[in-house]
Amino acid sequence: MEYNKIISVTGMSGLFELVGNKADGAIVRSLEDNSTKFASSRSHQFSHLESIEIYTVRENVNLVDILGAMKKSSEKLPDYKNNAEVKKYFEKVYPDMDFDRVYSSDMKKMVRWYGILEANKIDFELNKVEPETAETKVEKAEEEKAPAKKSAKKSEPKTEKAEEEKPKKKAAPKKKKEAE
């Protein structure tokens, strides 16, 4: 199971693996009890864990950074039901977190999600994608166009048969000389 396939679904407790998409929702598998369910997009919203960011006193960080700090920490995981313990835990593990904007319910979720990910032995890493600039987009577009032209020329080998199959152009009628 890969970290990029793990999602959170509003109105449903825990984490889920995205099994399949449908026009009106998604098929998800619970990481806690392995039950498969259909979640309608009319009543639920889906959030990939790799797209979730956490407020800090500097720049926002991705959830994977917080999970990594939790993994490296020697602190014992608190009971996610106790607000005070959870806040003290994050003050030690990730002191740069903006505790005014990150609610205690969010911190509880992070502790609970960390436990679920560890129980399922999911390695939480982001897929590193190089940010595209306008120059790289233009270069990619040129690269895509250039091979297409070359491949079209290569796919039509010149042979005598190919030339025979082409219809011949009619010669333009010669004008009669008026001054004969």
N, C-alpha and C positions, 0 to 999 in steps of 0.2 A: 504494500500500500504506500502511496506517495503523498507527501505533504500537500502538494498542489491540488489533490483531489478531495481534500478534507474541507467540509463546509459547516457553517452554523446555520440553523434554520430558525427563524423567529417563531415563537409559539411552541417549539419543540425543545425539550431539554437534552443537553449533551452535544456531541459532535457526530457528524455523519460523513460517510464516503459517498461521493456523487457517482452513482452507478450508470444512470442514463438520463437523457433529456427528452421531454415531450413538449409539444406546442403549448400546453397549458400547465406545465409544472415539471417536476423532476422525480426520478426514482432514486431514493437514498437508502443507505444501509447504516444502521446505528452501530457505532463503535463499541457501545457498552454491551448490548445483547445480540448483536448481529441480525436483528430483524430488519426486513426490507419493507419500505413503505413508499407510497406515492404522496408527495407534498405538492399541493396545488399552488400555483403562482398567484392565484386570486386571494388566498388567505395567508400565504407565507412569503417571506423574503429570504433570499439566500446570500450568504457572505462567505467568500473563500477566505480561509485563514490567512493566506499570503497577501491579501489585499487590506487587512486590518492594520491600522496604525494607532499608536498610543501617544498621547500628549506627554511631552517632557518640558523641562524648563528651557531647553534650547530648541532643537528641531524635533518634529515628530519622528518616532522610530517605528519600525515594523514590529508586529507582534513576535516575530521570530527572534528578534534581539532580546526581548524580555524573557522569552522561553529559554534562550541560550544562557542568559544571566542566571535564571533559576536553576538550570542544570549544573552550572559551574559552582553555584553557591553551596557552602557547607551547612547552611541553615536548614533546619527541619521544616518540611511543608506544614503550614498551619491547617487547622480545621477550617474548611472554606465557609462554614456557617457562622464563624465568629468574626465580626467586622473588625474589632480592635486588633486581634491577632494577625489578621490578614494585612492590615495597614502597617503594623510594626514590621512584619515580614518584608514587605516591599520597600519600606524605608531603609532596611539593611541591604536587601538584594539589589534594588535599583533606586538609589536615592535621587536620581535626576528626574524621576517621574513627577509630573505636575499633579499633586494630590488635590488641588482645588478643582481641576477639570476632569480627573479620572475618578469616577464614582466608586464607592465601595462594592457595588454590585458588579462592576466591570473587573475589579481586582479579584473578587470571588470567582468569577467565570474563568479568569486566567489560571487560578490555582486549580480549579476543577478540570479545565481543559488540559493543563500540564499533566495531571494525574492520568487522564484518559489516554493521552498521546504516549506517555511512558508505558502504560499497561499494554498498549497495542504495539509497542516497539517501533514507533514511527519516528524516523529521523527528520527533524524539522529544519529544513534548509530551503532558502529561496532559490529559485532558478535565476541565475544571474543573466540578465539581458542587457546588452550594451545599449545605452540610450541613443536614439536616432536624432541626428541633427539634420538640418535641411540639406547639407552637402552629402551626407551618407544616403539620404533618400534619393537624391538625384543620381548618385553613383549606382545605386541598386537598380534604379529604373533603366539606366543606360546599359547595365550588364544584362538585364532581362531582355532588352530589345536586341542587342547585338547577337547573342547566340541564336535567337529566333530567325534572324535573317540568314545566318550562316547555315543553319540546319535546313532551311528551305532550299537553298542552292544545292546542298549535298543530297537532298532527297530526290532531285531530278537529274539523274545521270544522263549525260548526252550520249545518245547512241543513234545509229542510223534509223532504227525503228521509231524512236521518239520523234525524230525529225519528219519521218514519213507520215506519222499520225496527225501531225499538225496540218491544219488546212492551209493551202497555199494562197497567198494574196494575189488578187487579180491585178494584172498590169493595167496601168492607166491607159485609156485609148489615146492613140496618137492623133494630134490635130492635123487636118489636111492643110496643105499649103494653099493659100488663096491666090498666090501669084504664079500659077503654073503656066 
